Amino acid sequence: MDRMDTPCGLDVALAVIGGKWKPLILFHVQSGPTRFSEIRRRVGGISEKVLIQQLRDLVEMKVLLRRDHHCVPPVVDYALTPFGETLVKALVPLCDWGTANRDVVSAIKAPSATERGG
């Protein structure tokens, strides 16, 4: 059975949003058209090269719409497509889960005093 034919659609969702950055990009674009520089500022830690590639992937998958305003200096913004809006709605419960469990996960990931040599 092909991976994309499994009964769980999670593989399909991950094919679109897989990776560390795409869900964060979608979170920061959900409020409306957002300029490239604003996305980069909001998604801390992402390189310009990686952001460009992630945005291209999301545009190619019809999740985001790229709009070039054809002016000088260049102005480009990104907005969710209707398809992308459905994906963001699906991500909201995951975001809520992460917010509710942030402390638990941080405690699990933090090295104990014994592991730190103390």
C-alpha positions in Angstrom: 0.0 0.0 0.0 1.4 3.4 -1.0 2.1 5.8 1.9 -0.5 8.2 0.4 -3.2 5.5 0.4 -3.3 4.8 4.1 -6.6 5.3 6.0 -5.2 8.2 8.0 -4.9 11.5 6.2 -2.0 12.7 8.3 0.5 11.6 5.6 -1.3 14.0 3.2 -1.3 16.8 5.7 2.4 16.3 6.4 3.2 16.2 2.7 1.9 19.8 2.6 3.1 21.2 5.9 6.0 18.9 6.8 9.0 20.4 8.4 9.7 22.8 11.1 8.8 26.1 9.4 5.7 25.7 7.3 3.2 25.6 10.2 4.8 28.6 11.8 4.7 30.5 8.5 1.0 29.7 8.1 0.3 30.8 11.7 1.9 34.2 11.0 0.1 34.7 7.6 -3.4 33.8 8.8 -4.3 37.3 9.7 -4.1 38.6 6.1 -1.6 39.5 3.4 1.8 39.6 4.9 5.0 40.9 3.4 8.1 38.7 3.1 10.1 40.9 5.6 7.3 40.7 8.1 7.1 36.9 7.9 10.9 36.7 8.3 10.7 38.9 11.4 7.8 37.0 13.0 9.3 33.5 12.3 12.5 33.9 14.3 15.5 31.8 13.5 14.7 31.1 9.8 17.2 32.0 7.2 16.2 34.0 4.2 17.1 31.1 1.9 14.9 28.6 3.8 12.0 31.0 4.1 12.1 31.6 0.3 12.0 27.9 -0.3 9.2 27.2 2.2 7.1 30.0 0.7 7.7 28.6 -2.8 6.6 25.2 -1.6 3.4 26.6 0.0 2.6 28.6 -3.1 3.2 25.5 -5.3 0.8 23.5 -3.1 -1.8 26.2 -3.5 -1.8 27.0 0.2 -0.5 30.5 -0.2 -1.0 33.1 -2.9 2.1 35.3 -3.8 1.3 38.8 -4.9 3.9 41.0 -6.5 2.9 44.6 -6.5 5.2 45.5 -9.3 6.7 48.6 -7.8 10.1 50.0 -6.7 11.2 49.1 -4.2 9.8 45.6 -4.7 6.8 44.7 -2.6 5.6 41.1 -2.4 3.1 39.7 0.0 1.6 36.3 0.8 -1.9 35.4 1.8 -3.8 32.2 2.4 -5.8 30.7 -0.4 -9.2 29.3 0.5 -7.5 25.9 0.5 -4.8 27.3 2.9 -7.5 28.6 5.2 -8.9 25.1 5.6 -5.4 23.9 6.5 -4.9 26.6 9.1 -8.3 25.7 10.7 -7.0 22.1 11.0 -3.8 23.4 12.7 -5.6 25.4 15.4 -6.2 22.5 17.7 -2.6 21.4 17.4 -1.6 25.0 18.3 -3.9 24.9 21.3 -2.5 21.6 22.4 1.0 23.0 22.2 0.1 26.0 24.2 -1.7 23.9 26.9 1.3 21.5 27.1 4.2 23.9 26.7 5.4 23.5 30.4 5.1 19.7 30.3 7.1 19.4 27.1 9.7 21.9 28.4 10.1 19.9 31.6 10.5 16.7 29.6 13.1 18.2 27.3 15.1 20.0 30.1 18.0 18.1 31.4 17.6 17.0 35.0 20.1 18.0 37.7 21.6 14.5 37.5 22.2 14.8 33.8 23.8 18.2 34.2 26.2 16.8 36.7 24.6 18.4 39.7 
